[in-house]
Amino acid sequence: MMADVTPLDVTALRAGIPALARLVYLNTGTAGPLPRAVRDAMLDALDADLDRGRASARRFARIAEGFEEARALLAGLVRADAGEVALTGGTTDGIERVLAAMPWSRGDRLVTSPLEHPDVLEAARATARRYDLDLVVAGPAGQTPEEIAEALVTATRGARLVVVSHVTYGAGVVLPIGRIAAAARARGALVLVDGAQAAGALDVDVHALGADFYAFPGQKWLLGPEGTGALVVTRAADRRPASAFEPGAKSAMLWAGLRAAVRWRVEHGHERLVEAVRRGAELARAQLAAIPGVPVLTPARHAGLVAFRLPGADPLAVAAALGARRIATRGIPEIGAVRLSCGPFTTDGELTFAAETVRSLALEKAVSAQ
């Protein structure tokens, strides 16, 4: 539980994010809007290379120092040690690196859930095919969070690795990672957590969760550039240093942007931003739930995502209709829903406008069906 925090200055926050002037931005769970400070840091890095060239020892030393700063900044967000952080190209990249590094033997059990992102499920399937593993997708997608957790706990028996989301990418369900990790540890399995929809939206403590590996991106809730991310490799999970999981080549420009994004976050107050996300999602969930005939899939225990269905309507078409009204959302065909991502910069008025637009679409659908 976080301590009480002072209110976020949303006006100051929004002033630094130009895209908010033209959109109701409810798609941070895909890619957050760039703060101007992030763009400026990337341009500065490019300009330095343009003016000074890219071959000096001083430049390479400066880049290495920047990577070390990035590890420390990212570690602070999830309460890890800087030495436990590998810099990656994103969440799926980090997950794939763990899957590739595991000492698999034929017949080993790899466990995951049906609620995972399609890219993660495909990575798990590809790994199972490559090493002839027993892949277990625990439980049907329609189960409650408690039922999914129970299915995962049961499936940890005999498993080598469990891959599970902290917050599911579709409906924004917060899974009880601590319980799942404790069961896995008791049975000798490791736990790899997909933190794509948690890091920056929730207060994350990787050690308290019991995660052995925790992967998260830079471009979503951290509002950094695409092509950046982190993988926490706890010291108890692997004998190799976290740096062994890093790609050999990393863009100095992208990581200058990511450092700026995290510094910008710290400047505005990490806890204040997390609380603003929680409050916005709570309001969005309540407003959508009040619309007749529009079921909300997101449970009461949620992060920044809120998913709803417009019965009989294609979620991609609904998202497009909202986009035509300058409301950026995402359709999730896998669960037949439209997903709103409530950023820390989202105002109550924007959420009310989005909910009223959904209400109008639902009424249009009902009238056309008569």
C-alpha positions in Angstrom: 0.0 0.0 0.0 1.4 3.4 -1.0 1.4 6.3 1.4 -0.9 9.2 0.8 0.5 11.5 -1.8 -0.2 15.1 -2.8 -2.4 15.6 -5.9 -0.7 15.6 -9.3 -0.5 18.8 -11.2 -2.2 17.5 -14.3 -2.1 20.9 -16.1 1.7 21.0 -15.8 1.9 17.3 -16.8 -0.2 17.8 -19.9 1.7 21.0 -20.9 4.8 18.8 -21.7 2.9 16.3 -23.9 1.9 18.0 -27.2 -0.2 15.1 -28.5 -2.8 15.6 -25.7 -3.9 18.9 -27.4 -5.5 17.0 -30.3 -6.5 13.6 -28.8 -8.3 12.1 -25.9 -5.3 9.7 -25.4 -6.6 6.4 -24.0 -4.1 4.0 -25.6 -1.1 4.3 -23.4 -1.2 0.5 -22.9 -0.1 0.3 -26.5 2.3 3.2 -26.7 2.2 6.3 -24.5 2.4 9.8 -25.9 5.9 11.2 -25.9 6.7 14.1 -23.5 8.6 16.9 -25.2 11.5 16.2 -22.9 11.9 12.7 -24.4 12.0 14.0 -27.9 14.5 16.7 -27.0 16.8 14.2 -25.4 16.8 12.0 -28.4 17.5 15.0 -30.7 20.3 16.1 -28.5 21.9 12.7 -28.8 21.5 12.7 -32.6 22.9 16.2 -32.8 25.9 15.3 -30.7 26.7 12.5 -33.1 26.1 14.7 -36.1 28.5 17.4 -34.8 31.2 15.3 -33.2 31.2 12.1 -35.1 30.7 8.6 -33.7 34.3 7.2 -33.3 35.8 8.8 -30.2 36.6 6.9 -27.0 34.9 9.8 -25.1 31.6 9.1 -26.9 31.7 5.4 -26.1 32.5 6.2 -22.5 29.6 8.6 -22.4 27.2 6.1 -23.9 28.3 3.4 -21.4 27.7 5.9 -18.5 24.2 6.5 -20.0 23.4 2.8 -20.0 24.5 2.6 -16.4 22.2 5.5 -15.5 19.3 3.9 -17.3 19.8 0.6 -15.4 19.7 2.6 -12.1 16.7 4.6 -13.1 14.7 1.6 -14.2 15.7 -0.4 -11.1 14.4 2.4 -8.9 10.9 2.1 -10.5 10.5 -1.6 -9.7 12.6 -1.7 -6.5 15.4 -3.8 -8.0 19.1 -3.5 -7.8 20.8 -1.8 -10.8 23.0 -4.9 -11.2 19.8 -6.9 -11.7 18.6 -4.9 -14.7 19.3 -5.8 -18.3 18.4 -3.3 -21.0 16.3 -4.8 -23.8 14.3 -3.9 -26.8 11.0 -4.4 -25.0 8.9 -6.8 -23.0 8.7 -9.6 -25.6 12.4 -9.2 -26.3 13.2 -9.7 -22.6 10.8 -12.7 -22.3 12.3 -14.3 -25.4 15.8 -13.9 -24.0 14.8 -15.7 -20.8 13.2 -18.5 -22.8 16.3 -18.9 -24.9 18.6 -18.9 -21.9 16.8 -21.6 -19.9 18.7 -24.9 -19.6 15.8 -26.9 -21.2 15.6 -30.6 -21.4 13.2 -32.6 -23.5 9.9 -33.0 -21.8 10.4 -30.1 -19.4 7.1 -28.3 -18.4 6.6 -24.7 -19.5 3.5 -23.1 -18.0 1.6 -20.0 -19.0 -2.0 -18.7 -19.0 -4.5 -18.1 -21.8 -4.6 -14.4 -20.9 -1.1 -13.6 -22.1 -0.3 -11.3 -25.0 -0.4 -13.1 -28.4 3.3 -12.4 -28.9 4.2 -14.0 -25.6 2.0 -17.0 -26.3 3.7 -17.5 -29.7 7.1 -17.2 -28.0 6.1 -19.9 -25.6 4.8 -22.1 -28.3 8.0 -21.6 -30.4 10.1 -22.5 -27.4 8.1 -25.6 -26.7 8.5 -26.7 -30.4 12.2 -26.0 -30.4 13.1 -27.9 -27.3 10.2 -30.5 -27.3 8.7 -29.2 -24.1 5.4 -29.9 -22.4 3.6 -26.5 -22.8 0.7 -26.1 -20.4 -1.7 -23.2 -21.0 -3.5 -23.3 -17.6 -7.3 -22.8 -17.7 -9.7 -21.4 -20.2 -9.6 -17.6 -20.9 -13.1 -17.1 -19.5 -12.1 -17.8 -15.9 -11.9 -15.3 -13.0 -8.5 -14.1 -11.8 -8.8 -16.4 -8.8 -9.6 -19.4 -11.0 -6.7 -18.6 -13.4 -4.3 -18.2 -10.4 -5.5 -21.5 -9.0 -5.0 -23.2 -12.4 -1.5 -21.8 -12.6 -0.7 -22.8 -9.0 -1.8 -26.4 -9.8 0.2 -26.4 -13.1 3.4 -25.4 -11.3 3.8 -29.0 -10.1 6.7 -30.4 -12.2 7.2 -27.1 -14.1 10.6 -25.6 -14.9 9.3 -22.1 -15.8 6.0 -20.2 -15.4 5.3 -17.2 -17.7 2.5 -15.0 -16.5 1.4 -11.4 -16.7 1.3 -9.1 -13.7 -1.6 -7.3 -15.4 -3.3 -9.0 -18.4 -3.0 -7.0 -21.6 -6.7 -7.4 -22.6 -9.0 -6.7 -19.6 -6.4 -5.3 -17.2 -6.8 -8.1 -14.6 -4.2 -7.8 -11.8 -3.1 -11.4 -11.1 -1.8 -12.5 -7.7 1.8 -12.9 -8.7 3.0 -13.4 -5.1 0.8 -16.4 -4.6 1.7 -17.9 -8.0 5.4 -17.3 -7.4 5.3 -18.8 -3.9 3.8 -22.0 -5.2 6.3 -22.2 -8.1 9.2 -21.7 -5.7 8.0 -24.4 -3.4 8.0 -26.8 -6.4 11.3 -25.7 -7.8 10.0 -23.7 -10.7 11.1 -20.2 -11.8 8.6 -17.4 -12.6 8.9 -15.0 -15.5 6.5 -12.0 -15.2 5.3 -9.9 -18.1 5.1 -6.5 -16.5 4.1 -4.6 -19.7 0.8 -3.3 -18.2 2.1 -2.9 -14.7 5.4 -1.0 -14.7 4.5 2.7 -14.5 0.8 1.9 -13.9 1.2 0.1 -10.5 3.6 0.4 -7.6 5.9 -2.6 -8.5 8.3 -4.3 -6.1 9.8 -7.3 -8.0 11.4 -8.8 -4.9 8.2 -8.6 -2.8 6.3 -10.2 -5.7 8.8 -13.1 -5.7 9.4 -12.8 -9.5 12.6 -14.4 -10.7 12.5 -12.5 -14.0 10.4 -9.4 -14.6 10.2 -7.9 -18.1 8.7 -4.5 -19.0 8.8 -1.9 -21.8 9.8 1.7 -22.1 7.1 2.9 -24.6 3.9 2.2 -22.6 3.3 3.6 -19.1 6.8 5.1 -18.9 6.1 7.2 -22.0 9.5 6.5 -23.5 10.6 5.6 -27.0 9.7 2.3 -28.7 12.5 -0.2 -28.9 13.4 0.1 -25.2 12.7 -2.1 -22.2 14.1 -3.8 -19.2 14.5 -7.3 -17.8 15.0 -7.7 -14.1 17.0 -10.9 -13.4 17.0 -11.4 -9.7 20.3 -12.6 -8.2 18.5 -15.8 -6.9 17.1 -16.6 -10.4 20.2 -17.0 -12.5 24.0 -17.3 -11.8 24.8 -15.1 -14.8 24.8 -11.3 -14.4 21.8 -9.5 -15.8 24.0 -8.0 -18.5 24.4 -11.4 -20.0 20.8 -11.0 -21.2 21.4 -7.7 -23.0 21.7 -7.3 -26.8 25.1 -6.4 -27.9 24.1 -3.2 -29.8 21.9 -0.6 -28.3 20.8 2.8 -29.7 22.3 5.7 -27.7 19.6 7.9 -29.0 16.7 5.7 -27.8 18.3 5.2 -24.4 18.8 9.0 -24.1 15.1 9.2 -24.6 14.3 6.5 -22.1 16.4 8.1 -19.4 14.7 11.4 -20.0 11.3 9.7 -19.7 12.1 8.2 -16.3 13.7 11.5 -15.1 10.5 13.3 -16.2 8.5 10.7 -14.3 10.6 11.2 -11.2 10.2 15.0 -11.5 6.4 14.7 -11.5 6.4 12.1 -8.8 6.2 8.4 -9.5 3.7 7.7 -6.7 1.5 10.6 -7.9 1.5 9.3 -11.4 0.5 5.8 -10.2 -2.3 7.2 -8.1 -3.6 9.2 -11.0 -3.7 6.1 -13.2 -5.6 4.2 -10.5 -8.1 6.9 -9.9 -8.7 7.5 -13.6 -9.3 3.8 -14.3 -11.7 3.6 -11.3 -13.7 6.5 -12.8 -13.7 5.1 -16.3 -14.8 1.7 -15.0 -17.7 3.2 -13.0 -18.8 5.4 -16.0 -18.8 2.5 -18.5 -20.5 0.2 -16.0 -23.4 2.7 -15.8 -24.2 2.4 -19.5 -27.0 -0.1 -20.1 -26.1 -3.1 -22.3 -22.4 -2.4 -22.1 -20.6 -5.1 -20.0 -17.3 -4.1 -18.4 -14.8 -7.0 -18.4 -12.3 -5.4 -16.0 -12.7 -6.5 -12.4 -12.7 -4.2 -9.4 -9.0 -5.0 -8.7 -7.4 -3.3 -11.7 -4.5 -1.2 -12.9 -4.8 1.4 -15.7 -6.7 -0.7 -18.3 -10.5 -0.8 -18.6 -12.1 -3.1 -21.2 -15.8 -3.1 -22.3 -17.9 -4.8 -24.9 -20.5 -3.4 -27.3 -22.5 -6.5 -27.8 -22.8 -7.5 -31.5 -20.2 -5.0 -32.6 -16.7 -5.7 -33.9 -14.2 -4.2 -31.3 -11.9 -2.9 -34.0 -14.9 -1.1 -35.6 -15.8 0.4 -32.3 -12.2 1.6 -31.7 -12.2 3.1 -35.2 -15.5 4.9 -34.5 -14.1 6.3 -31.3 -11.0 7.3 -33.2 -13.1 9.2 -35.6 -14.1 11.3 -32.6 -10.5 11.8 -31.7 -10.6 9.2 -28.8 -7.6 6.9 -29.1 -8.4 3.4 -27.8 -7.6 -0.1 -28.8 -9.8 -3.0 -30.0 -8.8 -6.4 -28.5 -10.3 -9.1 -30.8 -9.0 -11.9 -28.6 -11.5 -11.0 -25.9 -14.0 -9.2 -28.1 -13.5 -5.9 -26.3 -12.4 -2.3 -26.6 -9.7 -1.3 -24.1 -9.2 2.1 -22.6 -5.8 3.0 -21.0 -6.2 5.7 -18.4 -3.0 7.7 -18.3 -1.9 9.9 -15.4 -2.6 12.9 -17.7 -6.2 11.9 -18.5 -8.7 14.3 -17.2 -12.1 13.5 -15.7 -13.7 15.5 -18.5 -12.0 13.4 -21.1 -13.2 10.2 -19.4 -16.8 11.5 -19.3 -16.6 12.5 -23.0 -15.3 9.0 -23.8 -18.1 7.3 -21.8 -20.8 9.4 -23.3 -19.5 8.6 -26.8 -19.6 4.9 -26.0 -23.2 5.5 -24.7 -24.1 7.1 -28.0 -22.5 4.2 -30.0 -24.4 1.7 -27.9 -27.7 3.5 -28.5 -27.0 3.6 -32.3 -26.3 -0.1 -32.2 -29.5 -0.8 -30.3 -31.6 1.3 -32.7 -30.0 -0.3 -35.8 -30.8 -3.7 -34.3 -34.5 -3.0 -34.1 
